[in-house]
Amino acid sequence: MKPFFKELFDYNHYANTKLGSVYNEYPDKLSEKAVKLYNHILNAHQIWNNRINPLQSSFGVWEIHPINDLSNINATNHQQTLQILDDFDFHIIISYKTSNGLLFNSSISDILFHVINHSTYHRAQIATEFKSVGLDPINTDYILYKR
């Protein structure tokens, strides 16, 4: 299972990097919603990493970072997730509080799958936003990554 999750997170990193290149190239064409969603993808990934292995202060769920910081955040998220994949058993149950203060318990495997699914969902929303401002949507489909 670890090799499969590593492959998924390599794909996630690739897709976020590809998306980030548009943010760096066309910062003035981006809608507020597109900026908010990309930051949210990266923030949520960092928050979930920290719930499993607290290494730094967590970002706010909707915190906005300077565009030139997003690439480093994406790279750090990826490296921390790879470390989690190496160091943790997927069946471990993590107790955590949501941003609303509610307490939940989830397995590491469920958390990791959620990060991938959550990122894909919001990248699709960003593709729609890109179209609305005249930018070509980035095709980040997993199957294209695998080809």
Phi, psi and omega per residue, in radians:
M1 nan -0.604 3.141
K2 -1.052 -0.764 3.109
P3 -1.058 -0.643 3.120
F4 -1.123 -0.809 3.121
F5 -1.143 -0.638 3.081
K6 -1.051 -0.770 3.121
E7 -1.086 -0.740 3.112
L8 -1.101 -0.715 -3.131
F9 -1.313 -0.495 2.990
D10 -1.119 -0.745 3.067
Y11 -1.075 -0.808 -3.128
N12 -1.024 -0.764 3.119
H13 -1.111 -0.778 3.099
Y14 -1.012 -0.854 -3.101
A15 -1.116 -0.746 3.116
N16 -1.163 -0.643 3.104
T17 -1.147 -0.771 3.115
K18 -1.067 -0.763 3.105
L19 -1.117 -0.777 -3.130
G20 -1.045 -0.522 3.128
S21 -1.106 -0.585 3.089
V22 -1.194 -0.693 3.128
Y23 -1.100 -0.672 3.115
N24 -1.268 -0.606 -3.077
E25 -1.410 -0.607 -3.051
Y26 -2.226 0.914 -3.061
P27 -1.060 -0.497 -3.098
D28 -1.449 -0.229 -3.134
K29 -1.642 -0.200 -3.038
L30 -1.287 2.430 3.035
S31 -1.335 2.769 3.091
E32 -1.029 -0.675 -3.134
K33 -1.139 -0.718 3.125
A34 -1.107 -0.725 3.109
V35 -1.107 -0.791 -3.126
K36 -1.077 -0.750 -3.095
L37 -1.196 -0.719 3.140
Y38 -1.160 -0.738 3.056
N39 -1.039 -0.720 -3.139
H40 -1.084 -0.733 3.090
I41 -0.988 -0.869 -3.088
L42 -1.206 -0.703 3.117
N43 -1.089 -0.807 -3.117
A44 -1.098 -0.715 3.106
H45 -1.046 -0.798 3.132
Q46 -1.119 -0.714 3.134
I47 -1.084 -0.802 3.138
W48 -1.153 -0.704 3.059
N49 -0.983 -0.787 -3.109
N50 -1.209 -0.448 3.076
R51 -1.227 -0.571 3.112
I52 -1.412 -0.824 -3.049
N53 -2.447 1.551 -3.053
P54 -1.154 1.908 -3.135
L55 -2.022 -0.318 -3.089
Q56 -2.709 2.974 3.045
S57 -1.147 2.388 -3.129
S58 -1.315 2.539 3.014
F59 -1.236 2.840 2.952
G60 -1.297 2.611 -3.077
V61 -0.980 -0.702 -3.105
W62 -1.986 0.371 3.119
E63 -1.066 2.446 3.118
I64 -1.852 2.269 3.138
H65 -1.923 2.732 3.016
P66 -1.016 2.479 -3.089
I67 -0.984 -0.647 -3.120
N68 -1.257 -0.114 3.063
D69 -1.620 -0.280 -2.990
L70 -1.121 -0.659 3.132
S71 -1.073 -0.749 3.131
N72 -1.191 -0.651 3.101
I73 -1.119 -0.774 3.112
N74 -1.046 -0.802 -3.132
A75 -1.115 -0.745 3.125
T76 -1.117 -0.773 3.092
N77 -0.981 -0.806 -3.109
H78 -1.090 -0.827 -3.130
Q79 -1.096 -0.711 3.127
Q80 -1.156 -0.657 3.101
T81 -1.166 -0.725 3.093
L82 -1.051 -0.653 3.089
Q83 -1.148 -0.712 3.081
I84 -1.055 -0.771 3.136
L85 -1.048 -0.625 3.134
D86 -1.333 -0.608 -2.914
D87 -1.776 -0.278 -2.990
F88 -2.109 2.545 3.021
D89 -1.376 2.314 -3.068
F90 -1.174 -0.296 -3.097
H91 -1.547 -0.119 3.121
I92 -1.084 2.411 3.099
I93 -1.686 2.242 3.136
I94 -1.824 2.266 3.017
S95 -1.676 2.341 -3.100
Y96 -2.677 2.815 3.040
K97 -1.881 2.431 3.065
T98 -1.292 3.039 3.087
S99 -1.107 -0.328 3.084
N100 -1.585 0.027 3.101
G101 1.508 0.132 3.129
L102 -1.441 2.453 -3.115
L103 -1.634 2.305 3.108
F104 -2.416 2.866 3.054
N105 -2.260 2.286 3.118
S106 -2.504 2.603 3.071
S107 -1.279 2.698 3.094
I108 -1.039 -0.692 3.138
S109 -1.090 -0.702 3.101
D110 -1.150 -0.692 3.116
I111 -1.110 -0.810 -3.122
L112 -1.083 -0.757 3.110
F113 -1.106 -0.682 3.117
H114 -1.042 -0.754 -3.123
V115 -1.022 -0.779 3.129
I116 -1.109 -0.869 -3.094
N117 -1.099 -0.763 -3.141
H118 -1.071 -0.779 -3.134
S119 -1.112 -0.768 -3.140
T120 -1.079 -0.768 3.134
Y121 -0.984 -0.863 -3.085
H122 -1.306 -0.510 3.043
R123 -1.108 -0.602 3.074
A124 -1.134 -0.703 3.079
Q125 -1.101 -0.667 3.123
I126 -1.140 -0.680 3.098
A127 -1.001 -0.733 3.104
T128 -1.131 -0.713 3.105
E129 -1.101 -0.741 3.122
F130 -1.000 -0.809 3.136
K131 -1.023 -0.685 -3.071
S132 -1.178 -0.352 3.134
V133 -1.937 0.191 3.070
G134 1.487 0.227 3.052
L135 -1.642 2.530 3.066
D136 -1.239 2.217 3.083
P137 -1.086 2.515 3.093
I138 -1.514 2.192 3.103
N139 -1.464 1.892 -3.106
T140 -1.982 0.461 3.118
D141 -1.059 2.429 -3.108
Y142 -1.021 -0.738 -3.079
I143 -1.113 -0.585 3.075
L144 -1.206 -0.628 3.058
Y145 -1.063 -0.690 -3.083
K146 -1.305 -0.352 -3.074
R147 -1.242 nan nan
